[in-house]
Amino acid sequence: MPTPIEVARQHLAEMPQQVFDLWIAHIVTVNGWPFQTIDTPTTGNFTRYFCGLTLLEVSKLQWKLNRLTFAPELLHPVDSDNVSKLFFYHHFGLNPGIEVASDSKARFDRCLSYIEQRSEFPAPVVLMRSGDKFSILDGHHRFAAYWAALTKSKIDGLHFSMDSWIADAR
């Protein structure tokens, strides 16, 4: 019998392996994989994880690895708000008002250390084009750590570029 990760990989066979590893594998490890077929309706947390898309729509996304120069105004307002909440929570200890994973602080600290030492993200972020903005599918902690590094003047924010997997609907 295939594992939940194997079933998810079969459903998302066209997704680049790195995108699957960064975005989907952790979700499946924590939440399981509730989809029996590619047409199974998306419910619960998966609606949020998939930004309102169905599994079938996610399976049809086209992916491209790009190098983006970061600007906060590129993020969808919801994602910008969530990144800000993570930043204020981990950098200043303020209540984020959002659900935070038990390993959130460790992930933030690892990302911050990496960004301060190398002036780049430890792994590409996974984004989906949403009009003229980007929704973050995976990378909230990397963005929050980036903002923390900026406040500590550890990186040059005006010239910070990052590898980004960007999804577009077919």
C-alpha positions in Angstrom: 0.0 0.0 0.0 1.5 3.4 -1.0 2.3 6.0 1.7 0.5 9.3 1.9 3.6 11.0 0.4 3.7 8.5 -2.5 0.0 9.1 -3.2 0.5 12.9 -3.1 3.4 12.6 -5.4 1.3 10.5 -7.9 -1.4 13.1 -7.8 1.1 15.9 -8.4 3.4 14.1 -10.8 4.0 17.2 -13.0 5.1 19.3 -10.0 8.9 19.9 -9.9 10.4 17.7 -7.2 11.9 20.7 -5.3 8.5 22.4 -5.2 6.9 19.2 -3.9 9.6 18.8 -1.2 9.4 22.4 -0.1 5.7 22.9 -0.1 3.7 19.6 -0.2 5.9 17.0 1.7 5.7 18.9 5.0 2.0 19.4 4.7 1.4 15.7 4.1 3.8 14.7 7.0 1.8 16.9 9.4 -1.7 16.4 8.0 -1.8 13.3 6.0 -3.2 13.2 2.5 -7.0 13.1 2.4 -7.3 12.9 -1.4 -8.3 9.5 -2.9 -8.3 10.8 -6.4 -7.3 14.0 -8.2 -11.0 14.9 -8.2 -11.5 14.6 -4.5 -12.9 17.9 -3.2 -10.5 20.2 -1.3 -11.6 20.8 2.3 -10.4 21.9 5.7 -6.8 23.2 6.0 -6.0 22.1 2.4 -8.3 24.9 1.1 -5.9 27.3 2.8 -2.7 25.4 1.9 -3.8 25.4 -1.8 -5.0 29.1 -1.7 -8.5 28.1 -2.6 -7.6 25.9 -5.5 -8.8 22.3 -6.0 -6.2 19.5 -6.1 -6.9 19.2 -9.8 -6.1 22.9 -10.3 -2.9 22.5 -8.2 -1.9 19.5 -10.3 -2.2 21.7 -13.5 -0.1 24.6 -12.2 2.9 25.5 -14.4 6.1 26.1 -12.5 9.1 28.1 -13.3 12.2 28.8 -11.2 13.1 32.5 -11.4 15.4 34.9 -9.6 13.3 37.8 -8.1 14.5 41.0 -6.6 12.4 41.3 -3.5 10.0 44.2 -2.8 7.4 44.0 0.0 4.7 45.4 -2.4 5.0 42.2 -4.5 3.3 40.1 -1.8 -0.5 39.6 -1.7 -1.8 41.7 1.3 -2.9 38.5 3.2 0.6 37.0 2.9 2.3 40.3 3.7 0.2 40.5 6.9 1.0 36.9 7.9 4.7 37.5 7.3 4.5 40.7 9.4 2.8 38.8 12.2 5.5 36.1 12.2 8.2 38.8 12.1 6.7 40.7 15.1 6.2 37.4 17.0 9.7 36.1 16.6 11.6 39.3 16.5 9.8 41.2 19.3 7.8 38.5 21.1 4.4 40.0 20.2 1.3 37.8 20.0 0.8 37.1 16.3 -2.9 36.4 16.4 -2.4 33.5 14.0 -1.8 29.8 14.5 2.0 29.2 14.8 3.6 25.8 14.3 5.5 24.4 17.3 8.8 24.6 15.4 8.2 28.1 14.1 10.8 29.9 16.2 13.5 27.4 15.3 12.7 27.7 11.6 12.7 31.5 11.9 16.1 31.5 13.7 17.7 29.1 11.2 16.5 31.2 8.3 17.7 34.4 10.0 21.1 33.0 10.7 21.4 31.7 7.1 20.3 35.0 5.6 22.6 37.1 7.8 25.6 34.9 6.9 25.0 34.5 3.1 22.6 37.3 2.1 20.3 34.8 0.5 17.5 32.5 1.4 18.3 28.9 2.5 16.0 27.5 -0.2 13.8 29.0 -2.9 10.4 30.3 -1.9 7.3 28.9 -3.5 4.9 31.5 -4.9 1.8 31.7 -6.9 0.9 34.6 -9.1 -2.2 36.3 -7.9 -2.9 39.2 -10.3 0.1 41.5 -10.0 1.0 40.1 -6.6 2.4 36.8 -5.3 0.8 34.5 -2.7 3.3 32.6 -0.6 2.8 28.9 -0.8 6.0 28.1 1.1 8.4 30.6 2.6 6.7 32.7 5.2 9.5 32.1 7.7 12.1 33.0 5.1 10.4 36.3 4.4 9.9 37.1 8.1 13.6 36.4 8.7 14.5 38.6 5.8 12.6 41.5 7.4 14.4 40.8 10.7 17.8 40.9 8.9 16.8 44.2 7.3 16.0 45.7 10.7 19.4 44.6 12.0 21.0 46.1 8.8 22.6 42.7 8.1 21.7 42.7 4.4 21.1 45.3 1.7 17.4 45.1 1.1 17.4 47.2 -2.0 19.5 44.5 -3.8 18.2 41.3 -2.3 17.2 38.8 -4.8 16.0 35.2 -4.3 15.3 32.1 -6.1 11.6 31.6 -6.4 9.4 28.9 -7.8 6.5 30.7 -9.4 3.2 28.9 -10.2 0.9 30.1 -13.0 -2.4 28.6 -13.9 -2.5 26.8 -17.2 
